[in-house]
Amino acid sequence: MADRLEVDLTLLHIVSDEQSPTVQEKDLEDAFARAKTRAEPLVSRKHRAAVVTVRVGDPASNILDSASQAKAQLLILGPHH
């Protein structure tokens, strides 16, 4: 979709802040690696930019803050696992 709309893509993943610091750090690293892997095929065809961001905390407030900061015009939300 980023190619069709000729826009850059931001993948945002939120990690729970209700875990121990050790578990949280591992989750952050794993989430970043997964998001980076998912972003590559989505932007590689037309050399669009893909920004991968992983944040800790409340999903709703983090999504709204990120959208506001990026001045996003479109949000596509995936399922919660």
NORTAHU-V439576 format. One record per residue. N is the residue number from 1. RES is the residue in one letter. SS is DSSP state (@ for helix, = for strand, . for the rest). PHI is phi as a letter, one per 30 degrees, with the letter a starting at -180 (NA if undefined). D_CENTER is the distance of its C-alpha to the mean C-alpha in Angstrom with 1 decimal. Layout:
N;RES;SS;PHI;D_CENTER
N;RES;SS;PHI;D_CENTER
//
This chain:
1;M;.;NA;15.5
2;A;@;e;14.1
3;D;@;d;17.4
4;R;@;d;19.6
5;L;@;d;18.5
6;E;.;h;18.5
7;V;.;b;15.4
8;D;.;d;12.5
9;L;=;b;9.1
10;T;=;c;5.8
11;L;=;c;2.7
12;L;=;c;1.5
13;H;=;b;4.2
14;I;=;c;7.6
15;V;=;c;10.6
16;S;.;d;14.0
17;D;.;c;16.4
18;E;.;c;19.3
19;Q;.;c;19.7
20;S;.;d;21.9
21;P;@;e;20.6
22;T;@;d;21.3
23;V;@;d;19.3
24;Q;@;d;16.4
25;E;@;d;16.4
26;K;@;d;16.6
27;D;@;d;13.7
28;L;@;d;11.5
29;E;@;d;12.9
30;D;@;d;12.6
31;A;@;d;8.9
32;F;@;d;8.2
33;A;@;d;10.9
34;R;@;d;9.9
35;A;@;d;6.5
36;K;@;d;8.8
37;T;@;d;11.5
38;R;@;d;9.9
39;A;@;d;9.1
40;E;@;e;12.7
41;P;@;d;14.7
42;L;@;d;12.9
43;V;@;b;14.0
44;S;.;d;16.9
45;R;.;d;19.6
46;K;.;c;19.9
47;H;.;h;18.3
48;R;.;d;15.5
49;A;.;d;13.1
50;A;=;b;9.5
51;V;=;c;7.5
52;V;=;c;5.1
53;T;=;b;4.7
54;V;=;b;6.0
55;R;=;b;8.4
56;V;=;c;11.6
57;G;.;k;13.5
58;D;.;d;13.9
59;P;@;e;11.1
60;A;@;e;13.1
61;S;@;d;13.8
62;N;@;d;10.4
63;I;@;d;9.1
64;L;@;d;12.4
65;D;@;d;12.5
66;S;@;d;9.4
67;A;@;d;10.8
68;S;@;d;14.1
69;Q;@;d;13.5
70;A;@;d;12.1
71;K;.;h;14.9
72;A;.;d;12.9
73;Q;.;c;15.5
74;L;.;b;13.6
75;L;.;c;11.0
76;I;.;b;10.6
77;L;.;c;9.8
78;G;.;c;10.2
79;P;.;d;12.7
80;H;.;d;12.7
81;H;.;c;14.2
//
